[in-house]
Amino acid sequence: MTVSETTTPTSTSPSTPAPRWNVGENRRPADGFHPHSQEAERSESSQRSQEPSPRLRADAVSLAYDERMVVDGVTLDVPTGRITVVVGPNGCGKSTLLRGLGRLLKPRGGSVLLDGEVITELPTREVARRLGLLPQQPIVPEGVSVLELVERGRHPHHGLFRSWGRADEEAVASALTRTDLVELASVPVDSLSGGQRQRVWLAMVLAQDTPVLLLDEPTSFLDIAHQLDVLDLVRSLRDQSGTTVVMVLHDLAMAARYADHLVAMSDGRIIAEGPPAQVVTPEVIADVFGVTASVIVDPESGTPVVMPRRRAS
């Protein structure tokens, strides 16, 4: 979704932050977890102090629809230049948190900071130059071609003294190529399949060319081959451009495989966060999803894979 009229994304660097359990009031440890020793905490604190400041931060953020609180006092430092993936059961607040981070939903409490500034106080166009957002099931404009929709991703970069130029042409061409849409450029978006539409929206956000990218279920409606294409593309944005990415995914295996930083949510709060290998554990799976499971290591990727057994009693 182009946020020339609404919102926007992030970028950056390599070192993976240490996992944090029960840090702040919005986290509670899963059963069976024990607090870090003071020595370990000092080591983690030292490591975090060497990392770049987060471009995107939720500071005690609470989000609601009418009187229904959905996200409750969440604090999250999004690692710069890394891929953060948010997982959790349906209705736990994942997409709502993403909407809050992208300025589509104003916090009832706390604040979202973009480059150290309160995001709701920044001009809309300025936010859209820094942050791109792909929401769930965006509305397709009637009669608009694939090319025309992707071109809308460039709107935040135009103004009174800046018209369409070579940089815009290159950004749009690159987005169409990377999402395998060149041959569909002239086709009306509303005539495409769900998976093809999803790729068009992703191309529009790519054309927006922001250092921060928020993606809500970017693999929905896609077959397995195109899911891998999209997630590999996200990884290449991190590696080649230092883009800061926050994604919501339902597939735990995919989340663990592609995340540098994994965030597990339940009931509007963060239960655990950190490297996938330290978050995807039987204890956290039981606490977050209410399922008894075994966790094995994928021999190819070295990432954890969940083998569900039964509902936890």
N, C-alpha and C positions, 0 to 999 in steps of 0.2 A: 504494500500500500504506500503510495507516495505520500510523503507527509509534508508536501509543500503547503498543504492546508491544515496539517494536524501534528505530525510527529517526526521521529528519527533515530540512528545507530552509532558504533565505536571501533577502536583499534588496539594492537600492540605487541608485547614482548614475551620472552620465553619462560622464565622459571615458574614451575607449578607451585602454588601456595600449599603450605602444609594443611592437612585436614584439621577442621575445627569442630569439636564436639561440645555442645552445651555452652557455646560462647554467646553471651547476651541472653536476655530474658526470652527471646523468641525461639530458643533452641532447647530441646530436652533430650537427654541421651536415651538411646534404646536400652531395653532391659539387658543387663549383663555387661554394660560398658562401665569402665572405671575412669575417673578423671586422670589426666596426664600428671606425671610427677612435676615438681617445680622445675627440675632440670630440663625436662622435655619442653615445658612451656617456655622457659627462657630461650631454648634453642629455636623453637618455632617463632618466637617474637623477634629474634635476631634475623631469622631468614626473611620474615615478612617485611622488616624494616629496609631490606635491600631490594625489594621489588618496587616497580614503578607504582606511583599513586594510581588508584583506580579511576578511570575516566567516568565510570558509571557506578553510582552507589545508592542503595536504599538505606535510609537512616530511620529506624523505628517506624517503618511505613505501615499504616493501616488503610485498607481499601474496602469499600462497601458499595452495595447496590441498594438504594433506598435505605432501609434500616437493617439490612442483613449484612453483617460483617463477614467478609470473605478472606481477607488477609489481615493478620492480627500482629501488629508491631514487629514486622520483619526488618532485620538489618542484614544487608548483604553487600559486600565489596566484590564487584565483578572484576576478576583478574584481567588486566589490560593485555591485549594481544593474544588472548587465549580463547578457547571454546568452552563456555559454561553451558551445561545441559541441566534443565530442571525436570525432575520426574516426580511422580506421585499418583495416587488413585484419582479417579474422576471426582471433580468437585472439591479438590483440596486447595485450589487457589492458584494453580500454576499459570494459567492464561491470564487471570486477573492481575497477578504480580507483573507479568510481562506488559500488560496494558498500562499499569502504573509506571513502570520503568520507561515506557514510550510516550508518556504524557497523554494517553487516550482516556485515562481515568485519574481524576485529581484525588490525592490522598486525603482521608479524613483526619489523619494524624501523621506526624513525621514528614519527611521530605525526600525527594529523589534529586540527587546531585549529578549533573553532567559537567565534567571538567571542573568540578568544585563549585559550580553555580546551581542554584535552585532551578530545576528545569522548567517549572511553571512560571518563572519570572523572565525567561528568555524569550526573545521574539520567535514566532513560529517558524519563519524562514531560516533563522539561524540554527534552530534545533534540527530542522530538516536537512541542513547541510552537514550535520555531524552524526545524525542517527537515522537509520532506516528501519522501518517496521513492516513485517509481513504478518498480518493478523490471520486468525482463523476465518475461513469462508468469506473473503471480501466480496462485495457486490460487484458484479460485472456490468460495466456501462453498456447500454444497448447500442449496437451498430458500430462499435469501435474495433478497429483492426488490431492485430497483435502488435504491429509496429507502432501504431498510434499510442497504445497503452504503455508500451515500454518507454516511448519518448517522454511520457509524463514524468518519469523518474528524474528527468533533467530540470524540471521546473524550479526546484529550490535554488538552482545555480544561476538562474536568470534574474534580471532586475531591470531597473530603469536604464542603465548604461551597459547592459550585457545582453546581447542577442544570441541566437543559435550559432554555433561555430564548429570548428573541426573537433574540439574536445568532446562536444556533445555527440557528434556523428560517431566518433571512435568508441565512446562509452556505450552507446546503443548497439553498435555492431558487435562489440565484445560480449555484451549481455545476451544478445540473441544467439551468438555462436556457442557460448558456454552452456546455454540451456537447451541447445539443439532445436532452435525454433526458426532458423533462417528460412526454411522452406515454407513456413506457415506465416510469414510476416504480413501478408496481405489478407489473411483469413480473419473474418469477424470472431472476436473472442467468445461471444455468446453461442457460437456454433461448435465449439471445441468440447472434448471430453473433460471430465473433472481433473484428470491427471495433467492434461495439456494446459488447462487453465492455471493449474497450480504452478507450472513451469513459467507461464507468462507473468504471473504476479512476482515470482522470484526474479525473473529477468528485469522487471521494472525496478525492483529494489536494488538489484545489482547496478543498473544504470544510474541510480541515485548516487552511487559511489561515495558512501559515507564510511568513516572510520569505525563506527559502531553499528552493529546489525542485530536486530531482534527478530527471531523467527518463531512463530507459533505453529507447531506441527507442520513443518515445511515438507514432510514426506507423505502427508495425507493424500489419498486418492492415487498415489503412485504405485506402479508395480515394483517388484523388488529390484530390478535392474536400474530403474530411474531413481529409486530411493538411494541406492549406492552412488549413482551419479551426482545427486544433489549433495549428499553428505561429503563425498570426495571434493566437490566444488567448494563447500564451506571450509574444509580443511586447507584447500589450496589458497583461499583468501587469507586465512591465518598465516600460512607459511610465506606467501609471496608479498602480501600487503600489510601484515601485522594487524589485520582486522580483529576487533574485539567482538565476539559473537555470544549471544545468549539465545539458546533454543529450548523450546518445550518439546519433548518427545515422549511417546507412550511406550515405545519398544525399549525395554531395559538393556537388551543385548547391544542394540545400536547406540544407545546412550553411553554405555560403558566403553564401547569401542572408539567412539569419536570425541568424547569429552576429555578435556584437560582437568576440568573442575566440575564435579557432579554435586547437584543440590537435590536432596530428597525432602519433599514436603508432605505434610498431612495436617488436615484441619486448619489450614491457613497459617501454619508455622513451619519453619525449617527444622527438621529433625536431625539431619546430618549433612555435612558438606565436606568436600576434599577430593583427593584423587580417587578415581573409580574403585580401585582395588581396596581402598580403605572405607568406602561407603557401601559398596555392594557386598554385604555380609548377611548371613542368615538372621542375625539379630535385627538389623535395620529392615530387612525385607519383612520380617514378622511385625515389626513396630509400625511400618509405613503402610504395608499392603494387607496385613492381617493374614499372611500366608506362610505356612511352613515350607522351607525350601532348602535345597543344597546349592552351593556355589562352587562351580568348577572354573578352571582357567582354560581359555581358548588357546590351544597349542600354537596357533598361527599368530594371533595378535597379542597374546599374553594378557588379555583383558578378561574380567570376570563374566561368567555366564550363569544365569539363574536357572535352576531346575526345580520348578514348583512341585510340591507334593500334595498339600491339602490346605484347607483353611485352618488357620491357627485357632486352637480352642480357647 
